[in-house]
Amino acid sequence: MSRILLVMALVLVPLSLLGVGVLIRGEFEEVRKLRSVAEDTVLTRDELDQLLVLHLDAETGVRGYVLTGNPAFLDPYEAAVPRRDALFAALDAKADPDERRQLDSLLALSDAKLENAARNIADVRAGRPELARARIADGGGKRTMDQIRRAIAQLQVAETAQLHEVTSRGTGSRNDVERTVTLLLAGVAVLLAFVTLLVSNSARQRRRALERAEHFAERQRAMFDGAVDGMLWLDARGNVLRMNPSISRMFGYSEAEVIGRHNLMLMHHRFSMTQSLAWLESVGEAGADGAGRRQEFTGKRADGSTFETEIAISRVDGEDSAGAHYIASIRDISDRKRAERMKTEFVSTVSHELRTPLTSIGGSLGLVLGGATGPLEDKTRRLIGIAHDNSQRLIRLINDILDIEKIESGKMDFDIRRIQVGPLVRRTIDEMTGFAEKHEVAIAVSFPPWPLCIMGDPDRLDQLLVNLVSNAIKHSPPGGRVEIACSQDSGMARIEVRDRGAGIPLDFRERIFGKFAQADSADNRARGGTGLGLSIAREIAVRHEGAIGFDDREGGGTVFHVTLPLAKDQSIAAPAGDADLPLVLHVDDDADCLSVVASAFAGSARVVTATTLREARYIAERQAIAAAVIDVGLGRESGLSLLDHIREADRGLPIVLFTALDDPPDAARADRLLVKSRASVDELVAATMALIETREREAA
């Protein structure tokens, strides 16, 4: 807020000074105008005085000539006539309409006066001086002169009044300007005082902020230098700009040996500068999840020994031209890795040592329950049954522990191959039927009308589904039903396992996929389980580039869902060993339909796909296709226009229309019409292969 006020004040000060300058400039202009008016008034009055004097001199000269007859007395008169005309012209040029009317009256009086003087001069020259003297004695000339004098006096009074009016108006304007300038200057003074106050306050705040920043920087330096982990400050290329003492303690290098050198000197494995820069560019800023990137690497000490470390590095964008910098925290994890290896070895050893005797115990108890030793009493059977169930539970626990350890250590092998989801789910149902009957739960399944093909390990995915289905069965009430639904969504196969159980408690949802995670309730503990099933399921899904999650089911219960990538077209197509299979062109603008049909033809034919007529024509011209499957609706194009193009090249080529239209036009031109909503992809494959075989027989 203070910054806004300061800016406003700084803007108002020059504006106020500009206003003062404008007013003073205007006042100077008014003074110049007033001076001009005053000069014009003085000049006009002087010209009027000259006009009066001119008439007086002319009258005096004429009277002297009449009295003496001496022509020398006529000089003022003779000079008065041209001079009078010049004065009247000058006065008329400056006069306003009222003054011009007064000047016209004065000019008429002047003409009368000079005309009377001319008659007197003429009478004297004609030898009649007595007539001139009589005319003078009559007083007519004096009366005209008095009128001229009054007229000139009136004009002078008008000029004086005009000068007084202009002077009064200028005085008022000057007073207004003086007041305005005074107020503006006072405002400027106030603004300058306010600016001074704001600047002073801003300076104090800046000083406090600087002190806080210095305190914070000092604290940061203390944290940086005092951190137990090694800390590095790197430039954009990975060169070390600063390090804390823990780096020296951890790696054995002095500060002088590290500063200015690249951080690769601290690594055991040698990477190129290009690889290092590419890795740094992948590092982001620190966020809610911690550092921008974490990674383990093998460090190398100054003496050549190595140790295991973990680096947490984050990008810090710089404001200068040097670009980004990086803050790296390096932790010695040798002890942690050693402990993890010891734990893994211990778990593996104990698990393997327990697996053999438990298998023997479980097998023996199973034989006893099966009557291998003869009939058992009910009480004995019940006790042995309890022992047998718990031995099986221990075996499952050991197997789950070994599986999770293998997955986390990367030692579990995955046999990735192209498989169909349907048979995978059916095998899971077969395995879980007995378990479901034991819990009085039914299993229902639904599949899409076409096969879904994925790339995965059948055994591991079977393990994933068994964990989800057994979990759903255990949490379903007696008489309930577990539903397994398979679908396809945006290039992913989606498998949902739905139950009508009590749902997942809110406080358990964040750790449901953790190891040994079980809801904290007596009812859940009574159902048994190792608490590793969902953790294993998540790891298997992640290793297949998929995901696992859950949602509340409408009406009660839970829906666990697994999404796995569908096999790509090139993976679905027949392998190289099937190069002799016929080639089928499939034209459709739906990527999912192309993928499904390609998987359905696997083992029977090779499928080449096209999404536009242009692509289809290109393929038909350059590849030896054995049949064509065409969709009629291709956006704004019609697949029917492809029929003529194909028939021109090969009139007998089998063509199947596989479309959503019930009765497309010109459908009779194709060999078969199959409607997507009515015919399955298996029927499409059968119909297409039958047409191909018929043509091959006819050709033979």
Secondary structure, DSSP 8 states (H G I E B T S, - for coil): -HHHHHHHHHHHHHHHHHHHHHHHHHHHHHHHHHHHHHHHHHHHHHHHHHHHHHHHHHHHHHHHHHHH--GGGGHHHHHHHHHHHHHHHHHHHH--HHHHHHHHHHHHHHHHHHHHHHHHHHHHHTT-HHHHHHHHHHTHHHHHHHHHHHHHHHHHHHHHHHHHHHHHHHHHHHHHHHHHHHHHHHHHHHHHHHHHHHHHHHHHHHHHHHHHHHHHHHHHHHHHHH-SSEEEEE-TTSBEEEE-HHHHHHH---HHHHTTSBGGGGBSS---HHHHHHHHHT----BTTBSSEEEEEEEE-TTS-EEEEEEEEEEE--SSTT--EEEEEEEE-HHHHHHHHHHHHHHHHHHHHHHHHHHHHHHHHHHHHTTTT----HHHHHHHHHHHHHHHHHHHHHHHHHHHHHHHHT------EEEEHHHHHHHHHHHHHHHHHHTT-EEEEE--SS--EEEE-HHHHHHHHHHHHHHHHHTS-TT-EEEEEEEEETTEEEEEEE--SS---GGGGGGTTSTT---SSHHHHHT---S-HHHHHHHHHHHTT-EEEEEE-TTSSEEEEEEEEB--HHHHS--GGGTTS-EEEEE-S-HHHHHHHHHHHTTT-EEEEESSHHHHHHHHHHS--SEEEE-SEETTEETTHHHHHHHHH-TT--EEEEES-SS-TTGGGSSEEEETTTS-HHHHHHHHHHHHHHHHHHH-
